[in-house]
Amino acid sequence: MMQNLSISVIQSDLVWENIDANLNAFTEKMKLVGETDLIVLPETFSTSFSMNSEKLAEPMNGKTMTWLAEMAQNKNAVIAGSAILKEEGQIFNRFIWMRPDGTYEKYDKRHLFRMGNEHNHFKDGGERLIVELKGWKICPQICYDLRFPVWSRNKKQEYDLLLYVANWPEVRIAAWEKLLYARAIENQSYVAAVNRIGIDGEGINCIGNSMIIDPKGELLWKAANQTEETKTIELCLEDLYQFRKKFPVGMDADEFDIQ
């Protein structure tokens, strides 16, 4: 029997380069989340999108990872989001998929935002991640990855939910919205995207526009601009499978290999 998936997203402001303040704030916001399967936080949720990576990078057994494990256990749900993390001498903008039992998966941002000089402060990732939860296959990606459809292409229906966490600025919010709809439609997948709000330490303004879109390209929910908001919504896997069966565009997709 196919199970529905409850997903909770937290659209929030972030405190610039202050890990303790952000973790404390999200601890309070977690109290607003009821029973759910998955809680999603923005990109670099513990620091904001800073290029001061040498100073801010934490080890994999550091404060943010410990907090994620504790929250996942307390909420009995997967907690997901990206943080500035260091491993084997390399610094990554790393997405963490933290389970209630303390085990986790990781995805390192593939496309580093060169216009913000991210490629000079972080190591890029080379492998896509597919995780499973309640029979759902989920593909997490990070912010700038959204602009690269080949990286998210759902070849042979590898995933059912495409997940984006972001610090996407207001000045390009039209692209954010249009690309999210495109990713849902072209991949016949649900898309859940969590963006931050507020002005960061570099003066960049983000207004949110966190969204959940169904595989047909219909908007299921959209957060208010410049508003901290926590939302839980239930997604139906049966609806997805029936749509793919009725409208099997994937059978005519072009073949390619990612180099």
DOPAVO-929322 format. One line per 4 residues: number of its first residue (from 1); for each residue x, y, z of C-alpha. Coordinates in nm, 3 decimals. Layout:
NUM = X:Y:Z ~ ...
***
This chain:
1 = 0.000:0.000:0.000 ~ 0.135:0.340:-0.098 ~ 0.178:0.581:0.192 ~ 0.125:0.955:0.187
5 = 0.412:1.176:0.298 ~ 0.374:1.464:0.542 ~ 0.632:1.733:0.474 ~ 0.687:2.043:0.689
9 = 0.881:2.343:0.562 ~ 1.016:2.628:0.773 ~ 1.060:2.957:0.590 ~ 1.271:3.170:0.820
13 = 1.503:3.464:0.855 ~ 1.863:3.373:0.944 ~ 2.112:3.541:1.173 ~ 2.433:3.627:0.988
17 = 2.725:3.398:1.083 ~ 2.575:3.310:1.423 ~ 2.537:2.936:1.466 ~ 2.406:2.947:1.823
21 = 2.141:3.209:1.746 ~ 2.013:3.019:1.442 ~ 2.001:2.682:1.616 ~ 1.818:2.836:1.912
25 = 1.569:3.004:1.677 ~ 1.499:2.682:1.490 ~ 1.458:2.496:1.817 ~ 1.169:2.732:1.895
29 = 1.025:2.703:1.544 ~ 1.027:2.325:1.574 ~ 0.765:2.363:1.848 ~ 0.524:2.486:1.580
33 = 0.559:2.163:1.383 ~ 0.310:1.890:1.469 ~ 0.326:1.527:1.365 ~ 0.513:1.497:1.037
37 = 0.753:1.275:0.843 ~ 1.000:1.534:0.711 ~ 1.102:1.884:0.823 ~ 1.297:2.098:0.575
41 = 1.512:2.401:0.664 ~ 1.671:2.656:0.426 ~ 2.019:2.644:0.273 ~ 2.301:2.714:0.522
45 = 2.038:2.739:0.795 ~ 2.289:2.768:1.081 ~ 2.500:3.055:0.939 ~ 2.322:3.219:0.645
49 = 2.493:3.215:0.303 ~ 2.837:3.342:0.404 ~ 3.163:3.299:0.216 ~ 3.353:3.312:0.547
53 = 3.374:2.936:0.521 ~ 3.709:2.881:0.692 ~ 3.579:3.044:1.009 ~ 3.228:2.895:1.003
57 = 3.292:2.538:0.884 ~ 3.207:2.276:1.144 ~ 3.326:1.916:1.169 ~ 3.082:1.634:1.107
61 = 3.056:1.576:1.482 ~ 3.010:1.946:1.559 ~ 2.730:2.158:1.702 ~ 2.500:2.168:1.400
65 = 2.516:1.794:1.336 ~ 2.453:1.723:1.703 ~ 2.155:1.958:1.700 ~ 2.011:1.792:1.389
69 = 2.034:1.450:1.551 ~ 1.866:1.572:1.868 ~ 1.585:1.747:1.680 ~ 1.521:1.447:1.455
73 = 1.495:1.222:1.756 ~ 1.273:1.467:1.947 ~ 1.035:1.519:1.653 ~ 1.054:1.156:1.538
77 = 1.098:1.289:1.186 ~ 1.371:1.337:0.929 ~ 1.527:1.685:0.951 ~ 1.689:1.819:0.634
81 = 1.879:2.131:0.531 ~ 2.227:2.244:0.431 ~ 2.511:2.375:0.647 ~ 2.877:2.474:0.613
85 = 3.060:2.154:0.705 ~ 3.416:2.031:0.683 ~ 3.542:1.680:0.617 ~ 3.891:1.555:0.532
89 = 4.020:1.909:0.493 ~ 3.752:2.014:0.243 ~ 3.466:2.257:0.311 ~ 3.123:2.190:0.163
93 = 2.781:2.348:0.138 ~ 2.642:2.015:0.250 ~ 2.282:1.898:0.261 ~ 2.214:1.666:0.554
97 = 1.928:1.416:0.571 ~ 1.913:1.336:0.942 ~ 1.699:1.044:1.058 ~ 1.546:1.003:1.406
101 = 1.791:0.723:1.487 ~ 2.090:0.952:1.430 ~ 2.196:0.804:1.096 ~ 2.221:1.043:0.805
105 = 2.289:1.090:0.435 ~ 2.473:1.381:0.277 ~ 2.473:1.565:-0.054 ~ 2.735:1.826:-0.142
109 = 2.616:2.115:-0.356 ~ 2.713:2.040:-0.713 ~ 2.676:2.386:-0.869 ~ 2.854:2.652:-0.665
113 = 2.732:3.007:-0.720 ~ 3.030:3.170:-0.890 ~ 2.862:3.513:-0.907 ~ 2.879:3.507:-0.528
117 = 3.232:3.359:-0.533 ~ 3.110:3.037:-0.371 ~ 3.333:2.826:-0.595 ~ 3.641:2.983:-0.431
121 = 3.532:2.902:-0.077 ~ 3.371:2.558:-0.104 ~ 3.441:2.224:-0.269 ~ 3.177:2.115:-0.517
125 = 3.007:1.778:-0.497 ~ 3.008:1.518:-0.769 ~ 2.730:1.274:-0.684 ~ 2.355:1.310:-0.675
129 = 2.167:1.166:-0.378 ~ 1.840:0.971:-0.372 ~ 1.700:0.892:-0.028 ~ 1.393:0.692:0.073
133 = 1.122:0.765:0.325 ~ 0.793:0.576:0.365 ~ 0.833:0.426:0.019 ~ 0.905:0.766:-0.138
137 = 1.222:0.833:-0.334 ~ 1.348:1.185:-0.271 ~ 1.621:1.386:-0.448 ~ 1.766:1.681:-0.252
141 = 1.938:1.971:-0.426 ~ 2.066:2.312:-0.320 ~ 1.975:2.659:-0.451 ~ 2.184:2.726:-0.767
145 = 2.140:2.359:-0.866 ~ 1.788:2.464:-0.970 ~ 1.924:2.631:-1.284 ~ 2.068:2.307:-1.424
149 = 1.793:2.072:-1.547 ~ 2.028:1.794:-1.654 ~ 2.139:1.752:-1.291 ~ 1.781:1.706:-1.175
153 = 1.655:1.500:-1.469 ~ 1.435:1.220:-1.342 ~ 1.568:0.942:-1.561 ~ 1.355:0.628:-1.537
157 = 1.153:0.782:-1.253 ~ 1.435:0.761:-1.000 ~ 1.255:0.989:-0.755 ~ 0.908:1.108:-0.654
161 = 0.994:1.431:-0.474 ~ 1.254:1.689:-0.574 ~ 1.366:1.894:-0.276 ~ 1.535:2.237:-0.293
165 = 1.679:2.439:-0.005 ~ 1.789:2.791:-0.088 ~ 1.907:3.145:-0.015 ~ 1.754:3.275:-0.339
169 = 1.753:3.657:-0.366 ~ 1.451:3.875:-0.437 ~ 1.612:4.024:-0.748 ~ 1.589:3.685:-0.924
173 = 1.271:3.553:-0.761 ~ 1.088:3.534:-1.097 ~ 1.344:3.277:-1.213 ~ 1.303:3.084:-0.887
177 = 0.930:3.044:-0.939 ~ 0.941:2.961:-1.309 ~ 1.222:2.708:-1.272 ~ 1.047:2.529:-0.985
181 = 0.736:2.483:-1.197 ~ 0.950:2.360:-1.485 ~ 1.133:2.106:-1.269 ~ 0.801:1.962:-1.145
185 = 0.648:1.938:-1.491 ~ 0.949:1.803:-1.683 ~ 1.031:1.543:-1.418 ~ 0.672:1.440:-1.330
189 = 0.761:1.486:-0.966 ~ 0.645:1.677:-0.664 ~ 0.873:1.973:-0.590 ~ 0.917:2.123:-0.243
193 = 1.137:2.432:-0.220 ~ 1.234:2.616:0.098 ~ 1.385:2.963:0.072 ~ 1.495:3.201:0.349
197 = 1.371:3.554:0.411 ~ 1.549:3.870:0.529 ~ 1.857:4.074:0.442 ~ 2.190:3.896:0.496
201 = 2.527:4.036:0.602 ~ 2.612:4.124:0.241 ~ 2.293:4.326:0.197 ~ 2.124:4.058:-0.015
205 = 1.747:4.048:0.035 ~ 1.558:3.718:0.019 ~ 1.179:3.723:0.032 ~ 1.102:3.353:0.061
209 = 0.842:3.230:-0.187 ~ 0.883:2.878:-0.053 ~ 0.660:2.652:-0.260 ~ 0.521:2.302:-0.298
213 = 0.415:2.204:-0.652 ~ 0.251:1.885:-0.774 ~ 0.371:1.675:-1.073 ~ 0.122:1.842:-1.308
217 = 0.266:2.183:-1.228 ~ -0.017:2.289:-0.998 ~ 0.069:2.497:-0.693 ~ -0.022:2.321:-0.368
221 = 0.112:2.589:-0.135 ~ 0.316:2.908:-0.141 ~ 0.448:3.101:0.158 ~ 0.382:3.470:0.201
225 = 0.665:3.705:0.107 ~ 0.896:3.829:0.384 ~ 0.709:3.625:0.642 ~ 0.837:3.354:0.871
229 = 0.606:3.063:0.808 ~ 0.585:2.697:0.901 ~ 0.363:2.474:0.691 ~ 0.284:2.103:0.686
233 = 0.125:1.947:0.381 ~ 0.047:1.586:0.288 ~ 0.157:1.454:-0.049 ~ -0.011:1.157:-0.221
237 = 0.209:0.896:-0.390 ~ -0.088:0.718:-0.547 ~ -0.185:1.035:-0.734 ~ 0.168:1.065:-0.868
241 = 0.183:0.706:-0.990 ~ -0.159:0.728:-1.154 ~ -0.059:1.046:-1.337 ~ 0.264:0.891:-1.463
245 = 0.070:0.585:-1.581 ~ -0.190:0.795:-1.762 ~ 0.060:1.040:-1.913 ~ 0.394:0.854:-1.955
249 = 0.610:1.128:-2.105 ~ 0.919:0.965:-1.958 ~ 0.898:0.692:-2.221 ~ 0.995:0.951:-2.485
253 = 1.272:1.121:-2.288 ~ 1.612:1.167:-2.451 ~ 1.899:0.952:-2.328 ~ 2.218:1.113:-2.204
257 = 2.505:1.064:-1.961 ~ 2.629:1.318:-1.707 ~ 3.006:1.370:-1.732
***
